Each structure stands twice: as C-alpha cells, then as structure tokens.
Amino acid sequence: MLVDAETGEVLLADEWTPREAAEYVTDAWQAAVSSIIETGRRLVEAKLRVGHGNWLAAVDLMPFGRSTAEYLMQTAKHPTLSNPSYSSSLPAAWRTLSILAQLPEAELTDLIKCQRVTPELQQFQARALVTGLRNPAPSLADRFGVPPFSVLDRRSGDWMDRKRRWMEMGIASEVGRDAGLAYAGGGGSDPVSMMLREISDGTSVFDPALCELVYRWFSPPGARILDPFCGGSVRGVVASALARQYVGVDVRQEQIDANRNQMHLCTDVTPTWVLGDATRLGDTFNADEQFDMIFSCPPYADLEVYSDEPNDISTWSYDDFLAGHAKAIHDSCNMLRPDRYAAWVIGDVRDSKGRYRGLHHATVDAFRDAGLQVVNEFILLDPLGAHPIRAGRPFVANRKATLVHQHLLVFVKGDVKRSAEWASAGMDDVWDDGIAN
C-alpha cells in the first residue's frame, strides 16, 4: 500500500488503465517541461495505480521513452531534488537532474548550499560532481554532440533519444509521399513481408539528429542552405530551429505543399520550399544565386520510386540517373560560395544481379568533377529495425549480407582551413542542448 504524502490518499494497485496512467503523466509533462519533479512524482504514482503488468504499456503511450521515465522517477524520489526549497538552485534539465540524483542527499544539499550546483550547471559538470572531479574538461560528446569519429552510431541510446526529442516537435517528414516506398515491390504475403508491414509503413524518413549534427558541425547560424533533393520537411524544420536559412527544392507540388503545412513548427527563420528540378536548377534560381552550404539526400537510384513524374530521377534508368545526379551536384556546387561545405547522404544499391553499383563512389567522382574535395566520409550505422528478420534468407541463398549503413560524404570548396574557421564561427565550447530539456 502506498499513501500520497500530500493528500493522504491511499493509492490502489490495478486502479487505472494504461491510457489513464499515460494521460495523467502527460498533463504534467506538456504543461511545463520544467515541472520535472512533478512529472516524476506522477510516474511513481501512475506505476502503482496501473499495476505492474500494464506499466510498460502505459509508458509507451507517454511522450517519452522508458529509460526517460526511469530517470524521471529516480529524480522525483531524491529527497533533495524533490525539496521545493531548493528548486530555484537547480538546473531545469531532466538529464542533468537525473545525474545529480546519483549523489547522496547530504552531499547534494551541501553542493547546493556552497553554490557548486546552480541553475547553470551542465551535464558534464554534473557528471564530474558525481565522479569527484573538481575542474572537469568537457568530453568530445559534450563539445560536439557525439564524438567526431568516422563512424556515427545511430543505434546508440543517446542518439535515439535525441532523434525522439526532435520528432516530439511534431515533424512528419513522411507526409507527402506514399507509404511503403522503402519496400516498393515487396508486397508479398510471406511472413517476412507481412511482419515488415506491421513494423513500419516502410517509407524512409530523414534522421533529424543527423541533420542537427551536420548543420552544427559544418555551418554557423545564419548560413544559407541549399537542398536540391529536399523530399520531406525535416531538414527545413531543423534548419529553422538552428537559425539556418534553408531553401529546399522538390519536383512534386504535393511534397512542397505537405512541407509548407508544417511551417507552424518553425521559428521566425522560416525555411523555403520551392517546386523545381534538381537536374535543372538554372530554371529555379538566378545565375548570381549563392549559398553557404549544400546539404541533401538524393534518391538512391530506384531503391525508392517517389512518383511517376517524368523529371523524378528515381524513375530513370541507372545510367540516366547517374547523369542527372552528377548534373544536380555540378549546378549546386556552382552556387556554393568559396570556402564552404557540401554534405551528401547516400547509400549504395545493387543491380538486378545483386551486385553493388558503387553509387557512393560515383558521388565522390561527381563532386570532384565539380571542383570540390573530400574531407570526410562518415559511416552511418542504421538502427537495425526489421533487418534481423529479413537478413537470413538472402544470406542463405547467395551469401549477400544485409546493408545496415549509409554514407555521409562531406566536401569542401576552396581552402580547408578557411572553411573550418567559417563553420566554427559562433560555435560554443560546449554543445548547446537546445531542443528541450
């Protein structure tokens, strides 16, 4: 039996349904994200009322993940953190508070009183207090969001949490495209195909956490971004949140309209989506148009066929696709200012006989022909999703491994050092956690 400390009410197990528990917690979370302790307290109460067997079902209906729920409950249970008299001395960031919750009550109280814990305390400083370090240096993750290594792990818990927090804004980048694009032509009735359709509608959605990373690493606030293959809204919405001036081009009016319908998610630095053909950018932009960065993710040949538009290069033969892809790159780079970056997300595809075509290599060649040089090749590890379900059959049949990575290729136009200095302008020493705490 549990008694509410404030009201004296006896809380009964199995009293609520999962949805009732989720709505009760969500009210506090949505009313003010700064009400971290109240949200954690409600989670503790809801966990009892809903009963153990229904708890995970209730959490899955809430606006955060299971690990976040555990952190919030841990924070709310801490005597010092839940003491209202200390609220004005604490950072209004649930991640930072969850780290502080590892400290004993007396020790944390002393740290507050001697002002080593203040509202400005950041995550790496909180971790240092827990580990006993006095003057910590920020880690690579603290400085850059994730360590700037050539492999970016999109499966990690921190990455997935970052992505989830972006998506909680309401970004619906798949709107404007048909469901099932990633598995077009795979509408079989076998168990694997049916399970794939249950897991997801199959339409690829660009990763907002990756988008944030690219903008922050390779451009300063105020930079003007060109996206010749914009597709969904995500790169424009994230650019707006990070004060980048975004211009996206797409061949389908339906997609442009769907993107513009998400303008309410944007700041006053509004993105621009225009109808146009990436292979004929001269028809869309003036000859003297200039941009500070190119960032795009084109169709991977015909892996996803986006429409039946004749100027949609995902419908073209592979040779024609390569030519159109190279022309889009060339024309985009002509509008890129000197000492600036281009970032291109691409994946390889197989031909009809199962052989890799080398699309990422062709992309490098196209940028080099346009006068740019490669400075980074990042391997993007994809979340496994349904891959474990479908990997066995092709490997048994012909020893073809399932592809679980993509490439983020970064190029520079002009001088490498001057480009880096430009991109670093306005970058803080510590990563600004600016979505939501």
QUIBEL-V159204 format. One record per backbone hydrogen bond with DSSP energy under -1.0 kcal/mol. CO is the residue of the C=O (numbers start at 1). NH is the residue of the N-H. If there is no record, write none. Layout:
co = <CO CO>
nh = <NH NH>
//
This chain:
co = <2 4 9 17 18 19 20 21 22 23 25 26 27 28 32 34 35 36 37 38 39 40 41 42 43 44 45 46 49 49 51 52 54 55 56 58 59 65 66 67 68 69 70 71 72 73 75 78 80 83 84 86 87 91 93 94 95 96 97 99 100 104 105 106 107 108 109 110 111 111 112 118 122 123 124 125 126 127 128 139 140 141 142 144 147 150 152 152 153 156 157 158 159 160 161 162 163 164 166 167 172 174 181 183 190 191 192 193 194 195 196 201 202 207 208 209 210 211 212 213 214 215 220 223 224 224 225 226 227 233 234 235 236 237 238 239 240 243 245 246 247 248 249 250 252 253 254 255 256 257 259 260 262 263 268 272 274 277 280 281 281 286 291 293 294 296 299 300 309 312 313 317 318 319 320 321 322 323 324 325 326 327 328 329 330 332 333 335 340 341 342 343 344 346 349 351 355 358 359 360 361 362 363 364 365 366 367 368 373 376 378 379 380 381 384 386 386 387 391 392 393 394 394 395 404 406 407 408 409 410 410 411 412 413 413 415 416 417 418 419 420 422 424 432 437>
nh = <11 8 4 21 22 23 24 25 26 27 29 30 31 32 35 36 39 40 41 42 43 44 45 46 47 48 49 50 15 16 54 55 58 59 60 61 62 69 70 71 72 73 74 75 76 77 78 82 83 86 87 89 90 93 97 98 99 100 101 102 103 108 109 110 111 112 113 114 116 117 115 121 126 127 128 129 130 131 133 143 144 145 431 146 149 379 154 381 156 160 161 162 163 164 165 166 167 168 169 170 175 177 184 186 194 195 196 197 198 199 200 180 182 211 212 213 214 215 216 217 218 219 223 245 292 293 247 295 249 237 238 239 240 241 242 244 243 222 225 272 227 274 230 276 256 257 258 259 260 261 262 263 265 266 270 248 250 280 283 284 285 289 337 226 343 345 301 303 312 315 316 321 322 323 324 325 326 327 328 329 330 331 332 333 334 335 336 291 413 294 411 296 409 407 357 354 351 362 363 364 365 366 367 368 369 370 372 371 412 410 408 152 406 154 387 389 390 391 395 396 397 398 400 399 382 380 346 378 344 375 376 342 373 339 340 419 420 421 422 423 424 425 427 434 94>
//
